[in-house]
Amino acid sequence: MSATMIIAGKEVRDAFRNRWVLGATLLLAGLAFVLAFLGSAPTGALDVKPLAVTVVSLASLTIFLVPLIALLLAFDAIVGDVERGTMLLLLTYPVTKTNVVVGKFLGHSAVLAFATVVGYGGAGLAISLGQGADGQSGQAFAWLLASSVLLGMVFLAVAYLISVLVRERGTAAGLAVGVWLFFVVLYDMGLLGLLVAAQDRVGAGVFPYLLLANPTDVYRVFNLTAFENVRTFSGLAGLSGTVSFSPAVLLTVLVAWIVLPLAVAAAVFGRREL
Amino acid sequence: MSEGAIDLQALTKRYGAHAAVSEVSMRVPEGSCLALLGHNGAGKTTLMKLMLGLTRASAGSIAVLGADPGSAGLDFRRRIGFLPENVAFHEEISGLETLRFYARLKKEPLEVCGVLLERVGLTHAAERRVKTYSKGMRQRLGLAQALIGRPRLLLLDEPTTGLDPVLRQEFFRIIQELEAAGATVVLSSHILTELEARTDLIAIMKRGRLVVLGDLDTLRREADLPVRIRVTVSGETAVIAERLGDLVRKRSGEHSLELTCALPDKMAVLGRITALGRAVADIDIELPSLDDVYLRFGHDPEDVS
């Protein structure tokens, strides 16, 4: 077994041991079930909504929750171990610093994938069994799961970048919260403000590209526009007319959002002396 | 003993303007035990980090087991064991799991873990979480992980802190076994007395510089500290004092004189005292203690600790 996989395996075991996995899975499952079954409560009806509707509401939930879970899971992955002193010992073993960063990242990714697939998948399965689902909705749901994992990995990678850049856990925690606020809340507000302020002075063609600069928007556009029956529920039918990125392009952008921060994190950590 | 396990030439490590290690040159033969001594901040830990390749030298050269640790491959690390100062482990997993993780990284069979735990006396706590371990138990677990894979070089930073005297004895017994098997051991300490005569070489550092290097006798000689001799007289104290002349430092009692002399003169002085015959009832010789030697070389008046 390679050093990377040994480190990844240890990270997974640690996460199961300190109940991170349990907590994240239960949280995601609980919210997914609530959305699936009680989503129509305001209308007075209590029943399972169609899978396609669930995709829309779950996607919105994911944008808030999964980046937060990912950032909290990994912000101290490097700086915490350096502070505790365990990193010093680890690096005297036959491992490279890239082994450490990539191994821990893969371990955390596995944890997040487990929580997402089990948490959301359970709700999806319950809806399909209770209501039945057409093939396209099932496909949309499967892509929701996959892209949610990717979104989580994006923010894990960003958390690793934070973790190698700072010297103290507290700073990393603060930065992680800041990053979450920026991408999840402030960026879209800023974009909206810009859109209003710019009126027609700035070419409308610029805005779709600004969406690509925020991984949560990429995720949103991917899930709300990729499938016809989801689009009709999402109210983004208009948007999809102007945003003309194919799902493949959007997924590629998400993957780039994973690879780049992680590569920079590995490079920065590699040059650091303990 | 021909090959040098560690070879340092004018090794310097600067952090900004501060030189943590400054022009240190030494050669440690394979299979020997070197004790690094010095006040806090003398550069002991930095020197070890340089030997491990965790930091790179600012100037000078370093060779450990025939390789430059800064650029050596992963195979180099497999031949080294390290016990950091204040060793830390992940708290939630057991001692045995901890060792198994490290054994996997060194690609050693997992069976060694049980054996090593036995050796450091932790078998009874193998399945317990590290969280529940005392300081001494953590230190022993730290030693166990350093021993994985029969390293050719062991670097132990303050290894005996938190160990009670019995464990300390046991610890030095393990070190001696390793040395007998041909491993080179480097350990650091700020207490000289606990090392007693267990090390072949002692290096005393002070503010990043190597002050003195040698075996205990060399250090004693170079320290040039006086030998204290106490003479109990049976005759007239004043008469005896006069006959010993300038050797006498003080009369410490009715029938007792305190003398000092340089180490090389010791036998000559003893000859003069015994020549006094029956006037001398007893002689007490006190060689300079290890603490005296250490204070002579390593004491840093600015070191508040």
Interface residues (C-beta under 8 A of the other chain):
Chain A: M1 A3 I6 I7 K10 R13 D14 R17 N18 R84 G85 T86 L88 L89 L90 L91 T92 Y93 P94 V95 T96 E273 L274
Chain B: K49 L52 L54 T55 R56 L74 D75 R77 R78 I80 F82 P84 N86 V87 A88 F89 H90 E92 I93 E97 F101 Y102 R104 L105 K106 K107 Q145
